[in-house]
Amino acid sequence: MGELHDFLLFSIENQRFVIPLSQVEKIVRAVEIIPLPKAPDVVEGIINVQGRILPVVNLRKRFGLPLRPLDVRDHFIVCMTPRRTLAVLVDMVMDIVQISEERIVDQKNIVEGAKYVKGALKLDDGVVLIQDLENLLSLEEDQMLDLALKKKEGSKRKTTVHSTRDER
């Protein structure tokens, strides 16, 4: 038996996916998402997680699944990517699964050009796709997100400075 790998199993629209557990920081219950103007379409907005402002990626949009309003039963998976920490909106977090290396299929052996999928896991009850967090946002989307976040931070500072002047 080969090396074991841990994954977080979750679902969106009754489809199961996994993220390597090493990239998961925490799981947070759904909270209101604040819109982020000028962000890429796949970014739903931002949330505040213990004082940190995190962009929310909606995988329904990324994969062309039916959109629906945020539900109190939804969750955010706070994930670390090479470029930033993101909150990924999912319907349900299901389990942590430990899989031997032999049961992991590389993306090249599944579907050519599946740029948001790193591979697949062969589970006893079916196949589950491994999300590629490194490529979840394209370079262009990542740059758009940077600009939108900077603009949001800049408008927040202006409001703070402006309100301080009014108090004098």
HUTA-V652098 format. One record per helix or strand. SS is the DSSP state (alpha for helix, beta for strand). FROM is the first residue (numbers start at 1). TO is the last residue. If there is no record, write none. Layout:
# HUTA-V652098
SS/FROM/TO
SS/FROM/TO
This chain:
# HUTA-V652098
beta/4/12
beta/15/20
alpha/21/23
beta/24/29
beta/34/34
beta/43/49
beta/52/58
alpha/59/63
beta/75/80
beta/85/90
beta/92/100
alpha/101/103
beta/104/106
alpha/107/109
beta/117/123
beta/126/131
alpha/133/135
alpha/139/167
